[in-house]
Amino acid sequence: MKILLLGKKGQLGWEAQRELFCLGEVFAFDFPEIDFLKPNTIIDLVDEIQPDLIYNAVAYTAVDKAESEPEIARKINAETPGAIAVVCKNKDIPLIHISTDYIFDGLLGKDYVESNQPNPLNIYGSSKLEGENNIIQSGCDYLIFRTSWVYSMREGGFLQKVIQWAKNYEVLRIVDDQIGNPTWARTLAILSSRFLPSSPMLLKEFFHQHKGIYHLAGKGSVSRFEWTKFILENLPKDLHIKTRSVLPAKTKDFPTPAQRPFHSALNCSKFENEFSMRIPEWKQSLVLSMIN
């Protein structure tokens, strides 16, 4: 089986490349090899490789920057996934696509299930929701996984930011009114692919049966404040941490170009029931992520 992985350099793509090779031959690409602002380059790639599965881990994830670059965000998060989905429909190729909890406004007051009404608060969220809709409208067989607060030990994510802050500041102020599901990129890569059949024919039948949107994130919801405290409590002792205190703050204390949802945590029961897989608690995954 041939698998086309898009976004191999990202936190998820890096882990997915190492997981997907168990299913078949992986053809992994990222910018600048391909330009996600130009869907035709990806379409040409599909024509060349003729994959049996496409795994799209590409996203414009700079939430604040998207407010000043809405067209770029829409192209990468909405138009290009839509174009990929049309190719998947025409060539009968199953598609895995990763979406986000930021399609919700966070006002529900509890963890979101798949049937809750989206209402994004920022350009990033609205572009990702448009991407979902474009894939659905294409008519292809897809699995869309909405996830939340993806992290890894690679540069760029929240975990690495906390580590850098902790090395430089004695006191950290972290918001306690934003709630989500910390999701280790390796866990997400495993859970989004390990249940897949390795036969192309069985794979098509599987996608046809299970086609849909699923929430897939670390089990359990937590505030960024509590998440940060747990990170610091479990960091390796040789990192020379300066931080001695973590204080709670409010989102309004840190104005940003993009508005964030307060409670965008995801209920992932549908995924566990549909695929008979257990999602590990976010604390378990976090401890493992820092020793692997």
C-alpha positions as CSV (number, residue, x, y, z in Angstrom):
1,M,0.0,0.0,0.0
2,K,1.2,3.5,-0.9
3,I,0.6,6.4,1.5
4,L,1.0,10.1,0.7
5,L,1.8,12.1,3.9
6,L,1.5,15.9,3.6
7,G,3.2,17.9,6.3
8,K,6.1,15.7,7.4
9,K,8.0,18.4,9.3
10,G,5.2,19.4,11.7
11,Q,4.7,18.0,15.2
12,L,2.1,15.5,14.0
13,G,3.6,14.8,10.6
14,W,7.0,14.0,12.2
15,E,5.3,11.3,14.3
16,A,2.9,10.1,11.6
17,Q,5.7,9.4,9.2
18,R,7.2,7.0,11.8
19,E,3.8,5.3,12.4
20,L,2.5,5.0,8.9
21,F,5.4,3.0,7.5
22,C,4.0,0.0,9.4
23,L,1.1,0.1,6.9
24,G,3.0,0.5,3.7
25,E,5.3,2.6,1.6
26,V,5.2,6.2,2.8
27,F,5.8,9.2,0.5
28,A,6.2,12.2,2.8
29,F,6.5,15.8,1.7
30,D,6.5,19.3,3.1
31,F,7.3,22.9,2.1
32,P,9.3,23.8,0.1
33,E,9.1,20.4,-1.8
34,I,5.5,21.3,-2.4
35,D,3.7,24.6,-2.1
36,F,0.5,24.3,-0.1
37,L,-0.6,27.6,-1.5
38,K,-0.7,26.0,-5.0
39,P,-3.1,23.0,-4.9
40,N,-2.1,22.0,-8.4
41,T,1.3,21.0,-7.2
42,I,-0.3,18.5,-4.8
43,I,-2.7,17.3,-7.5
44,D,0.3,16.6,-9.7
45,L,1.9,14.7,-6.9
46,V,-1.1,12.5,-6.4
47,D,-1.1,11.8,-10.2
48,E,2.5,10.8,-10.0
49,I,2.4,8.6,-6.8
50,Q,-1.1,7.1,-7.2
51,P,-1.4,6.6,-3.4
52,D,-3.9,4.3,-1.8
53,L,-4.3,6.7,1.2
54,I,-3.7,10.5,1.7
55,Y,-2.9,11.7,5.3
56,N,-3.1,15.5,5.5
57,A,-1.2,16.8,8.5
58,V,-0.7,20.3,6.9
59,A,-2.2,23.3,8.6
60,Y,-1.6,27.0,8.9
61,T,-1.5,27.1,12.8
62,A,-0.2,30.6,13.5
63,V,-3.4,31.6,15.2
64,D,-2.6,35.3,15.8
65,K,-0.7,35.8,12.5
66,A,-3.8,34.4,10.6
67,E,-5.7,37.5,11.6
68,S,-3.4,39.6,9.4
69,E,-3.0,36.8,6.7
70,P,-6.5,35.5,6.3
71,E,-6.2,34.6,2.6
72,I,-3.0,32.6,3.2
73,A,-4.7,30.8,6.1
74,R,-7.8,30.1,4.0
75,K,-5.7,28.8,1.1
76,I,-3.8,26.3,3.3
77,N,-6.6,25.3,5.7
78,A,-9.6,25.4,3.4
79,E,-9.0,25.6,-0.3
80,T,-6.1,23.2,-0.6
81,P,-7.8,20.5,1.5
82,G,-10.9,20.9,-0.6
83,A,-8.9,20.5,-3.8
84,I,-7.2,17.4,-2.3
85,A,-10.6,16.0,-1.4
86,V,-11.9,16.4,-5.0
87,V,-8.9,14.4,-6.3
88,C,-9.6,11.8,-3.6
89,K,-13.2,11.6,-4.8
90,N,-12.3,11.3,-8.5
91,K,-9.6,8.7,-7.9
92,D,-11.4,6.8,-5.0
93,I,-8.6,7.5,-2.5
94,P,-9.5,7.6,1.2
95,L,-8.4,10.8,3.1
96,I,-7.4,11.5,6.7
97,H,-7.5,15.1,7.6
98,I,-6.7,16.8,10.9
99,S,-8.9,19.6,12.2
100,T,-9.2,21.6,15.5
101,D,-11.2,22.4,18.6
102,Y,-10.9,26.1,17.6
103,I,-14.0,25.6,15.3
104,F,-16.0,26.0,18.5
105,D,-16.6,29.3,20.5
106,G,-15.9,27.7,23.9
107,L,-19.2,29.0,25.4
108,L,-20.9,25.6,25.8
109,G,-19.6,25.2,29.3
110,K,-18.6,21.5,28.8
111,D,-16.6,19.3,26.5
112,Y,-17.8,19.4,22.9
113,V,-19.2,16.4,21.0
114,E,-19.2,16.1,17.2
115,S,-22.8,17.2,16.8
116,N,-22.4,20.5,18.7
117,Q,-22.7,23.6,16.5
118,P,-19.4,25.1,15.4
119,N,-18.9,28.9,15.8
120,P,-15.3,29.8,15.4
121,L,-14.0,33.0,17.0
122,N,-10.9,33.6,14.8
123,I,-9.6,33.3,11.2
124,Y,-7.7,30.1,12.0
125,G,-10.8,28.4,13.4
126,S,-13.1,29.6,10.5
127,S,-10.5,28.5,7.9
128,K,-10.3,25.0,9.4
129,L,-14.1,24.7,9.6
130,E,-14.3,25.7,5.9
131,G,-11.7,23.0,5.2
132,E,-13.9,20.5,6.9
133,N,-16.9,21.6,4.9
134,N,-15.0,21.5,1.6
135,I,-14.0,17.9,2.3
136,I,-17.5,16.9,3.1
137,Q,-18.9,18.5,0.1
138,S,-16.4,16.8,-2.2
139,G,-18.1,13.5,-1.6
140,C,-14.9,11.6,-0.9
141,D,-14.4,9.0,1.8
142,Y,-12.8,10.8,4.7
143,L,-11.9,10.6,8.4
144,I,-11.7,14.1,9.9
145,F,-10.1,14.1,13.3
146,R,-10.6,17.3,15.4
147,T,-7.9,17.6,18.0
148,S,-6.8,20.0,20.7
149,W,-3.5,21.5,22.0
150,V,-1.1,19.3,20.2
151,Y,2.4,19.2,21.7
152,S,5.7,17.4,21.4
153,M,9.3,17.9,22.4
154,R,10.0,19.4,19.0
155,E,10.4,23.1,18.7
156,G,7.4,25.4,18.4
157,G,4.7,24.0,20.6
158,F,3.4,25.0,24.0
159,L,5.5,22.4,25.9
160,Q,8.7,23.8,24.5
161,K,7.6,27.4,25.2
162,V,6.9,26.5,28.9
163,I,10.4,24.9,29.1
164,Q,12.0,28.0,27.7
165,W,10.0,30.3,30.0
166,A,10.9,28.1,33.0
167,K,14.6,28.4,32.2
168,N,14.4,32.2,32.1
169,Y,11.8,33.4,34.6
170,E,11.3,32.8,38.3
171,V,7.6,33.5,38.1
172,L,5.2,32.5,35.3
173,R,1.7,33.9,34.8
174,I,-0.5,31.5,32.9
175,V,-4.1,31.8,31.9
176,D,-6.5,29.6,33.9
177,D,-9.7,30.3,31.9
178,Q,-8.7,28.5,28.7
179,I,-9.6,24.8,28.9
180,G,-8.6,22.1,26.4
181,N,-7.1,18.6,25.9
182,P,-3.3,18.4,25.8
183,T,-2.6,16.0,23.0
184,W,0.8,14.4,22.5
185,A,1.6,14.3,18.8
186,R,2.8,10.7,19.0
187,T,-0.4,9.6,20.6
188,L,-2.4,11.4,17.9
189,A,-0.3,9.8,15.1
190,I,-0.8,6.3,16.6
191,L,-4.5,6.7,17.3
192,S,-5.3,8.2,13.9
193,S,-3.8,5.3,11.9
194,R,-3.1,2.1,13.9
195,F,-6.6,0.7,13.3
196,L,-6.4,1.0,9.5
197,P,-6.3,-2.1,7.3
198,S,-3.1,-2.5,5.3
199,S,-4.9,-3.8,2.2
200,P,-6.0,-1.1,-0.3
201,M,-9.3,-2.9,-1.0
202,L,-10.1,-3.4,2.7
203,L,-9.0,0.2,3.4
204,K,-11.6,1.6,0.9
205,E,-14.3,-0.5,2.5
206,F,-13.3,0.6,6.0
207,F,-13.4,4.3,5.1
208,H,-16.8,3.8,3.4
209,Q,-18.2,2.3,6.6
210,H,-16.6,4.7,9.1
211,K,-16.6,7.9,7.1
212,G,-17.2,11.0,9.3
213,I,-15.9,13.5,11.8
214,Y,-14.4,12.3,15.1
215,H,-12.9,14.1,18.1
216,L,-9.5,12.8,18.9
217,A,-7.4,14.4,21.7
218,G,-5.8,13.6,25.0
219,K,-8.3,12.2,27.5
220,G,-9.3,14.7,30.2
221,S,-9.7,18.5,30.0
222,V,-7.5,21.0,31.9
223,S,-6.7,24.7,32.0
224,R,-3.4,26.0,30.6
225,F,-2.5,27.0,34.1
226,E,-2.9,23.5,35.5
227,W,-1.2,22.0,32.4
228,T,1.8,24.3,32.9
229,K,2.1,23.3,36.6
230,F,2.1,19.6,35.7
231,I,4.7,20.2,33.0
232,L,7.0,21.9,35.5
233,E,6.5,19.2,38.1
234,N,7.6,16.5,35.7
235,L,10.5,18.1,33.8
236,P,13.9,16.3,34.0
237,K,16.0,17.6,36.9
238,D,18.9,18.5,34.7
239,L,17.2,21.3,32.8
240,H,18.2,24.0,35.4
241,I,14.8,25.5,35.9
242,K,14.6,29.0,37.4
243,T,10.8,29.1,37.9
244,R,9.7,28.9,41.5
245,S,6.1,30.0,41.2
246,V,3.3,29.7,38.7
247,L,0.4,32.2,39.1
248,P,-3.0,32.1,37.5
249,A,-4.0,34.9,35.1
250,K,-7.0,35.7,32.8
251,T,-7.1,35.7,29.0
252,K,-7.9,39.4,29.1
253,D,-4.6,40.0,30.9
254,F,-2.8,39.0,27.7
255,P,-4.5,40.7,24.7
256,T,-3.8,38.9,21.4
257,P,-4.9,39.6,17.8
258,A,-7.0,36.4,17.7
259,Q,-9.7,35.6,20.2
260,R,-9.4,32.2,21.9
261,P,-12.3,30.0,23.1
262,F,-12.5,29.6,26.8
263,H,-13.6,25.9,27.0
264,S,-12.9,24.1,23.7
265,A,-12.1,20.7,25.2
266,L,-13.4,17.7,23.2
267,N,-15.4,14.7,24.2
268,C,-13.8,11.7,22.3
269,S,-16.2,8.9,23.3
270,K,-17.4,8.5,19.7
271,F,-13.9,7.7,18.5
272,E,-13.3,5.2,21.3
273,N,-16.6,3.4,20.7
274,E,-16.3,3.4,16.9
275,F,-12.8,2.1,16.6
276,S,-12.5,0.2,19.9
277,M,-9.4,2.1,21.0
278,R,-8.6,3.6,24.4
279,I,-7.3,7.1,24.5
280,P,-4.7,7.5,27.3
281,E,-5.1,10.2,30.0
282,W,-3.3,13.4,29.0
283,K,-1.1,13.2,32.2
284,Q,0.2,9.7,31.2
285,S,1.1,10.9,27.7
286,L,2.8,14.0,28.9
287,V,5.1,12.1,31.3
288,L,6.0,9.7,28.5
289,S,6.6,12.5,26.1
290,M,9.4,13.9,28.3
291,I,11.3,10.7,28.6
292,N,11.0,9.5,25.0
